[in-house]
Amino acid sequence: MQGKGTAVCLPADIDTDLVIAGRYLRTRDRSIWGTRVFEDLDPALAPRLKGAVIVAGKNFGCGSSREQAVHALREAGVVAVIAPSFARIFFRNAINIGLPLIELDLTCKEGSLVAFDLSSGWVDAGGKRHAIRPLSSRMQEILQAGGLVEYWRAHR
């Protein structure tokens, strides 16, 4: 799986409450989540996420296990998230809905182009290629299918 997008830089320890505030969890309209993503961190951030690759510090997705946080990122148009580490439940939720996560400690330059190839195991940022540990073949298949539900529909 390949992708690319414009870098949006975020700090370490972004918890799921910062991704999507609890006050929006009563709605089932996911498009609202996409417009309110990171509202408590930076109210002007959501419109900048369409076509973006988030480059963050360690421990991205910590906090509660709410899968709405991952859906909010997808609804906002995030292409992938790169961070040195992720909360494990957040990581699996992301794979299950088809959002690529890449474990890499990457120096972020806001607005720069970031490209990746999960099958070949690299990220290119600022003209420099970084090797990454590839995801398992099953996780790559799930991402390629667009998420776990789509994967199982195709493999019945």
C-alpha positions as CSV (number, residue, x, y, z in Angstrom):
1,M,0.0,0.0,0.0
2,Q,1.3,3.4,-1.0
3,G,0.2,6.9,-0.1
4,K,1.3,10.5,0.2
5,G,0.2,13.7,1.7
6,T,1.2,17.0,3.2
7,A,2.7,16.9,6.7
8,V,0.8,18.2,9.7
9,C,3.0,18.2,12.8
10,L,1.6,17.3,16.2
11,P,3.2,16.8,19.6
12,A,3.6,13.7,21.7
13,D,0.9,12.1,23.8
14,I,-2.1,13.0,21.7
15,D,-4.9,11.2,23.4
16,T,-8.3,10.2,21.9
17,D,-10.0,13.0,23.8
18,L,-8.0,15.5,21.9
19,V,-8.7,13.7,18.6
20,I,-12.4,14.0,19.1
21,A,-13.9,15.5,22.2
22,G,-16.4,13.5,24.2
23,R,-19.1,16.1,23.6
24,Y,-19.4,14.9,20.0
25,L,-19.7,11.2,20.7
26,R,-23.5,11.1,20.9
27,T,-23.9,11.8,17.2
28,R,-23.7,9.0,14.7
29,D,-23.0,11.5,11.9
30,R,-19.3,10.8,11.3
31,S,-19.0,13.9,9.1
32,I,-19.4,16.0,12.2
33,W,-16.5,14.1,13.8
34,G,-14.4,15.0,10.8
35,T,-15.1,18.7,11.1
36,R,-14.5,18.7,14.9
37,V,-11.3,16.7,15.0
38,F,-8.7,18.2,17.2
39,E,-11.0,21.1,18.1
40,D,-9.7,21.3,21.7
41,L,-6.1,21.3,20.5
42,D,-6.5,23.7,17.6
43,P,-9.9,24.7,16.2
44,A,-8.4,25.6,12.9
45,L,-6.7,22.2,12.4
46,A,-9.6,20.1,10.9
47,P,-9.7,21.8,7.5
48,R,-5.9,21.3,7.0
49,L,-6.2,17.5,7.4
50,K,-7.7,16.6,4.1
51,G,-5.0,14.8,2.2
52,A,-2.6,15.1,5.2
53,V,-0.1,12.8,6.8
54,I,0.0,13.5,10.5
55,V,3.5,13.3,11.9
56,A,3.4,13.2,15.7
57,G,5.4,12.4,18.7
58,K,5.3,9.2,20.7
59,N,2.2,7.6,22.2
60,F,-0.3,8.8,19.7
61,G,-3.9,7.7,20.4
62,C,-3.4,7.1,24.1
63,G,-6.4,7.5,26.5
64,S,-9.7,5.8,26.0
65,S,-10.2,3.1,23.4
66,R,-12.9,5.0,21.6
67,E,-12.8,4.0,17.9
68,Q,-14.6,7.2,17.0
69,A,-11.2,8.9,17.2
70,V,-9.9,6.9,14.3
71,H,-13.2,7.4,12.3
72,A,-12.8,11.2,13.0
73,L,-9.4,11.2,11.4
74,R,-10.6,9.3,8.4
75,E,-13.6,11.6,8.0
76,A,-11.3,14.6,8.1
77,G,-9.3,13.1,5.2
78,V,-6.1,12.0,7.0
79,V,-4.1,9.7,4.7
80,A,-1.9,8.2,7.4
81,V,-0.4,8.9,10.8
82,I,3.4,8.6,11.5
83,A,4.6,8.5,15.1
84,P,7.3,6.7,17.1
85,S,4.7,4.7,19.0
86,F,0.9,4.3,19.2
87,A,-1.5,3.1,21.9
88,R,-2.1,-0.5,21.0
89,I,-5.9,-0.3,20.9
90,F,-5.7,2.8,18.8
91,F,-3.3,1.1,16.5
92,R,-5.6,-1.9,15.9
93,N,-8.7,0.3,15.6
94,A,-6.9,2.2,12.8
95,I,-6.0,-0.9,10.9
96,N,-9.5,-2.2,11.3
97,I,-11.0,0.9,9.6
98,G,-8.3,1.1,7.0
99,L,-6.2,4.0,8.3
100,P,-2.5,3.4,7.9
101,L,-0.3,3.9,10.9
102,I,3.5,4.0,10.6
103,E,5.9,3.6,13.5
104,L,8.7,6.0,12.9
105,D,10.4,8.8,14.8
106,L,10.3,11.4,12.0
107,T,11.3,15.0,12.3
108,C,8.3,17.0,11.0
109,K,8.4,20.0,8.7
110,E,4.9,21.4,8.5
111,G,3.5,21.3,4.9
112,S,6.3,19.1,3.4
113,L,5.4,16.2,1.2
114,V,5.5,12.8,2.9
115,A,5.2,9.6,0.8
116,F,5.2,6.0,2.0
117,D,5.1,2.4,0.8
118,L,4.0,0.0,3.4
119,S,4.8,-3.1,1.3
120,S,8.4,-2.0,0.5
121,G,8.9,-0.6,4.0
122,W,9.8,3.1,3.5
123,V,8.8,6.6,4.2
124,D,10.1,9.5,2.2
125,A,10.1,12.9,3.8
126,G,12.1,16.0,2.9
127,G,13.9,14.1,0.2
128,K,15.2,11.5,2.6
129,R,14.1,7.9,2.6
130,H,13.6,6.1,6.0
131,A,13.3,2.4,6.4
132,I,10.3,1.2,8.4
133,R,9.3,-2.2,9.7
134,P,6.6,-3.5,7.3
135,L,3.2,-4.4,8.8
136,S,2.3,-8.1,8.6
137,S,0.9,-9.3,5.3
138,R,-2.6,-9.7,6.9
139,M,-2.6,-6.1,8.2
140,Q,-1.5,-4.9,4.8
141,E,-4.4,-6.9,3.2
142,I,-6.9,-5.3,5.6
143,L,-5.6,-1.8,4.8
144,Q,-5.7,-2.5,1.1
145,A,-9.3,-3.7,1.4
146,G,-10.3,-0.5,3.2
147,G,-10.7,-2.0,6.6
148,L,-11.6,-5.2,8.4
149,V,-15.3,-5.3,7.4
150,E,-14.4,-4.9,3.7
151,Y,-11.6,-7.5,4.1
152,W,-14.0,-10.1,5.5
153,R,-16.7,-9.3,2.9
154,A,-14.1,-10.0,0.2
155,H,-12.9,-13.2,1.8
156,R,-16.2,-15.0,2.6
